[in-house]
Amino acid sequence: MNLGNNTVLITGGGSGIGLSLASHFVQNGSTVIICGRNKNKLEEAKLKHPPITTYVCDVGKPDERISMFKWISNEFPTLNILVNNAGIQRRGLQLMQEQAWDTLSEEIKINLEAPIHLSMLFIPQLIKQENPAIVNVTSSLAFVPLSIAPIYSATKAALHSFTLSLRQQLIDTPISVLEIIPPAVNTDLGGKGLHTFGVDVDEFTNAIVHQLKSGQIEAAYGAATESSQASREQIDLIFKRMNQRK
Ligand SMILES: NC(=O)c1ccc[n+]([C@@H]2O[C@H](COP(=O)([O-])OP(=O)(O)OC[C@H]3O[C@@H](n4cnc5c(N)ncnc54)[C@H](OP(=O)(O)O)[C@@H]3O)[C@@H](O)[C@H]2O)c1
């Protein structure tokens, strides 16, 4: 993937991995649009990288996805890359607690429904462009679940599966379907302080960008490389190591 001469939408581009990816695209001369729910966060991101365009959108809501798609089709008809990066992570014994399904299913809406729906909305536009791509951000937890984040892990496994099928469905089109597979990265995912043990976000995106530039369709880093390439036997071992009770 060439990082220059693109028009890119990065969902959840106002912070963390999305913002760091946005800065790579901007530095390489691409036009970048980022979206998120929190206007202030987007404005802060724009202060850091003034060429960025921001758009407030909750990708967990189908009507907001459609409105954003219509707005981008009008304002940026040459958009050629969609990065499905927005995500949330909830932890706890969610399935054993009484909770409203609306709250519980938010992760499914944001982490899984949104990338699928946005891909479907944008494919007719992407297919007409030069070097079009859909980039899905999954997780090492797509391959080895973290039992205290059961819905999150399941959404990422499903997004990995969808990415494989979509790549095959689009094989005769110019659209590349790429996957970024992060390990734990030090961002605010799930709330401040939960991922401070993770790798530095810029170290992570530098490595990923290098892999994407060299033509890899799956870009993983650190422990995510191990998980995403593990045999079933290795997955069972990693699962036990990650999920053992103290
Ligand atoms: N950090 C890790 O350890 C790690 C590991 C594996 C995978 N990942 C994946 O990497 C991606 C980026 O996460 P991150 O680590 O960079 O965390 P982050 O800093 O919390 O970034 C997530 C971004 O998504 C946006 N977002 C969340 N819900 C949204 C919604 N409904 N609509 C629009 N935007 C929404 C957030 O902005 P608003 O709150 O303003 O909406 C935020 O900017 C996620 O898909 C995550 O699952 C992260």
PDBQT file of the ligand as one rigid body, heavy atoms in Angstrom, charges set to zero:
ROOT
HETATM    1  N1  LIG A 301      -4.923  -0.612  22.236  1.00  0.00    +0.000 N 
HETATM    2  C1  LIG A 301      -4.882  -1.918  22.132  1.00  0.00    +0.000 C 
HETATM    3  O1  LIG A 301      -4.268  -2.620  22.974  1.00  0.00    +0.000 OA
HETATM    4  C2  LIG A 301      -5.557  -2.595  20.963  1.00  0.00    +0.000 A 
HETATM    5  C3  LIG A 301      -5.270  -3.955  20.750  1.00  0.00    +0.000 A 
HETATM    6  C4  LIG A 301      -5.893  -4.613  19.707  1.00  0.00    +0.000 A 
HETATM    7  C5  LIG A 301      -6.785  -3.929  18.882  1.00  0.00    +0.000 A 
HETATM    8  N2  LIG A 301      -7.033  -2.611  19.099  1.00  0.00    +0.000 N 
HETATM    9  C6  LIG A 301      -8.002  -1.939  18.225  1.00  0.00    +0.000 C 
HETATM   10  O2  LIG A 301      -7.471  -0.758  17.717  1.00  0.00    +0.000 OA
HETATM   11  C7  LIG A 301      -8.553   0.126  17.386  1.00  0.00    +0.000 C 
HETATM   12  C8  LIG A 301      -8.220   1.511  17.918  1.00  0.00    +0.000 C 
HETATM   13  O3  LIG A 301      -8.222   1.464  19.340  1.00  0.00    +0.000 OA
HETATM   14  P1  LIG A 301      -7.161   2.264  20.229  1.00  0.00    +0.000 P 
HETATM   15  O4  LIG A 301      -6.368   1.270  20.956  1.00  0.00    +0.000 OA
HETATM   16  O5  LIG A 301      -6.476   3.286  19.408  1.00  0.00    +0.000 OA
HETATM   17  O6  LIG A 301      -8.120   2.923  21.322  1.00  0.00    +0.000 OA
HETATM   18  P2  LIG A 301      -8.663   4.432  21.482  1.00  0.00    +0.000 P 
HETATM   19  O7  LIG A 301      -7.559   5.385  21.629  1.00  0.00    +0.000 OA
HETATM   20  O8  LIG A 301      -9.701   4.325  22.533  1.00  0.00    +0.000 OA
HETATM   21  O9  LIG A 301      -9.317   4.716  20.067  1.00  0.00    +0.000 OA
HETATM   22  C9  LIG A 301     -10.576   4.268  19.704  1.00  0.00    +0.000 C 
HETATM   23  C10 LIG A 301     -11.209   5.367  18.896  1.00  0.00    +0.000 C 
HETATM   24  O10 LIG A 301     -12.477   4.885  18.421  1.00  0.00    +0.000 OA
HETATM   25  C11 LIG A 301     -13.408   5.927  18.575  1.00  0.00    +0.000 C 
HETATM   26  N3  LIG A 301     -14.734   5.336  18.729  1.00  0.00    +0.000 N 
HETATM   27  C12 LIG A 301     -15.153   4.486  19.691  1.00  0.00    +0.000 A 
HETATM   28  N4  LIG A 301     -16.442   4.220  19.514  1.00  0.00    +0.000 NA
HETATM   29  C13 LIG A 301     -16.842   4.901  18.420  1.00  0.00    +0.000 A 
HETATM   30  C14 LIG A 301     -18.067   5.047  17.759  1.00  0.00    +0.000 A 
HETATM   31  N5  LIG A 301     -19.179   4.449  18.189  1.00  0.00    +0.000 N 
HETATM   32  N6  LIG A 301     -18.121   5.841  16.658  1.00  0.00    +0.000 NA
HETATM   33  C15 LIG A 301     -17.015   6.481  16.230  1.00  0.00    +0.000 A 
HETATM   34  N7  LIG A 301     -15.828   6.403  16.814  1.00  0.00    +0.000 NA
HETATM   35  C16 LIG A 301     -15.754   5.615  17.915  1.00  0.00    +0.000 A 
HETATM   36  C17 LIG A 301     -12.982   6.693  19.826  1.00  0.00    +0.000 C 
HETATM   37  O11 LIG A 301     -13.405   8.053  19.781  1.00  0.00    +0.000 OA
HETATM   38  P3  LIG A 301     -14.757   8.560  20.499  1.00  0.00    +0.000 P 
HETATM   39  O12 LIG A 301     -14.747   8.001  21.882  1.00  0.00    +0.000 OA
HETATM   40  O13 LIG A 301     -14.650  10.031  20.425  1.00  0.00    +0.000 OA
HETATM   41  O14 LIG A 301     -15.892   8.042  19.688  1.00  0.00    +0.000 OA
HETATM   42  C18 LIG A 301     -11.475   6.620  19.728  1.00  0.00    +0.000 C 
HETATM   43  O15 LIG A 301     -10.946   7.724  19.044  1.00  0.00    +0.000 OA
HETATM   44  C19 LIG A 301      -9.810  -0.482  17.981  1.00  0.00    +0.000 C 
HETATM   45  O16 LIG A 301     -10.555  -1.146  16.990  1.00  0.00    +0.000 OA
HETATM   46  C20 LIG A 301      -9.256  -1.495  18.948  1.00  0.00    +0.000 C 
HETATM   47  O17 LIG A 301     -10.157  -2.563  19.179  1.00  0.00    +0.000 OA
HETATM   48  C21 LIG A 301      -6.427  -1.932  20.116  1.00  0.00    +0.000 A 
ENDROOT
TORSDOF 0
